[in-house]
């Protein structure tokens, strides 16, 4: 079989995966704290067949390129722009780190921030109903809630002159951020064998909290469009390789007549 078919097919498959990643990034350009994905390509190498003569003479035959493969697309955890909203129930992290929340089954998920609220049980939770793992309880008579840069949650309670500290929110960080798996709606799940490290906000260069702001996605529309055009051209080039291979096969079949 003509090797051009295989080389062209692997290229088409790889570029198709890339064309799937970029539209997803663009579609989430306005999603709070969204982290873009990146596709990576690697060459496929096929070992040349080794003849008896080359084995006896101990000749090392060169590897032959046989196409390209699209590897897993890790997320790029660069900081997005912080946009002030002025809403006290909006929260962002300036710097590295995540907030621990409890998923539907009680498992620990990681959250980069967004809008939060007080649940019917009086606990602080995200707008999607995920309770903060810190289990911060807000009294019924609590007034304005403040979240300081160092993670302290304060509220003005009736009968108290000074704000009361309701609890503290810590910064969580996995050993390898690329091992995390997105579970949707801005939440991530660390790998089963990945241990989370807990920091105080600002400790060892970790992030701090910014109330009244939201983190924008780190998707740059101009860069995504340029990459999309490049991948479209590469897709067309690989299609031409397949077409050229088909033409060569047609010529070879015509020689038999």
C-alpha positions, 0 to 999 in steps of 0.5 A: 500500500502506498505510504502516502495514504497512511501519512496523509490520513494521520495528518488529517486525523491530527489536524481534525483534533486540533480543529475541535479544540480551537472552537471549544476555546473560542466558544468559552471566551466569555466563560468565567475563569475558563482555561484554554486547551492546547493541542500538541503534535508529535512525529510518528516514527516507523522503524525500517525493515531490517534485512539479514545482511544489515543484521550481520554487518551490524548496520543501524538503519535510520528511522522513517517518518510515517506521519503525525499524531495529535497528543493530549491537549493540556489546559494552559493555566495562565492567569486571566484578566480580573474584571471588577464587577462591584458585586460582593458575591463575586470572587476571583483568585489573583495568582495560582491556586484553587478553592476546594468545593464539595461535589455532588457525591461529596468528592473534592473538586477545585474551583477558580472562583466565580459567583457564590451565594448562601445556601438554604442551610446557611453555608457558603456555596458556589452559584451551582450549589457546590458547598465550600469545603471550609463549611463556612456557616453564615448566621441568619442575622448576618449583614454584609459578607466580606472576603479578605485577600488572606481568605478570612470571611467576615460578616457584620452580625447584629449585636456585634460592633466589629465584623465577626470572622466566620471562617477561612478559605485556603488555597489548594494546589495539586502537585501537577496541575496538568493531571487535573480533569475538567468536570464542567461548569468551571470545576476540576478534579485532581487525579486519584493519586494526586495529593493536594497541598493547602496554602494560606493565600499569598503563601509561597507565591500562591494567589490571593482573593479579590472580592467584587471581581471575576476572572476572565478566560485566558483565551486570546481570540486573535491567537486562536484565529491565527492557529485555526487558519494554520490548521486549516491550511495543514488539513488541506495539505494533508488532503493533497497528499492523499490525493497525490497517493491516489493519482500514483496508484492510478498510474501504477494500475494503468501500467498493467494494461 
